[in-house]
Amino acid sequence: MVIKNIKLQALIKMGIGGVLLFSVIWGYFPIPNHMNEYTFLSNTIEGLALICSGILLLQKRKHIPTFVDLCLVILAFIMLGICITNYQIFGFDGPYLFLHVINPLLLLLHWIFITEKGRIQSPKHVLAVLVLPALYITFLLIFGRVTGNYIYPVFDINVLGVFNVAMFICVVGLAFLGVAYILYFIDKKMG
């Protein structure tokens, strides 16, 4: 099921990365004060990672570790999940259709058809999917405390209280960790 042609893999990686970065520029450069949003940061990180991965693949014929691809998919699906559950506050027109829906689906297709399967060494590597979201939530809470703007209402400690925000973070974190482990077991089965 995985595309075996290295050049084609690299071109697809760079193409998807280019789509992600183009949609970031299209959506966020007119409103730079929103560049602290998860959508901006995750799409930028994912786009840059895929372009670098494609270049590395073309030049050295080496793949980035599979768990990095898994992290990219989970970053995208956190965004997709939050957007779907809070659809009333997210835009789904123009660049935001790409940023919130199409890009996460492109990353899933990348994982299915490009990422080599069976290379995640240990189930412990799956825990890496929580690192970037945890760093962002830490930033979000500090930013909100300092500025009074929690960016997303579900993280507003002043309105919801520390317990409710902590419970939301735990439930969402466990849900996406569960998705990551499902993808890990699919990876093992396909590898």
Protein Blocks (a to p, Z undefined) as FASTA:
>chain_A
ZZfblklmmmmmmmmmmmmmmmmmmmmmmmmmlmmgfklmmmmmmmmmmmmmmmmmmmno
pacdfklmmmmmmmmmmmmmmmmmmmmmpccehjlmmmmmmmmmmmmmmmmmmmcghkaf
bfklmmmmmmmmmmmmmmmmmmmmmnopgoiaklmmklnopklmmmmmmmmmmmmmmmmm
mmmmmmmmmZZ
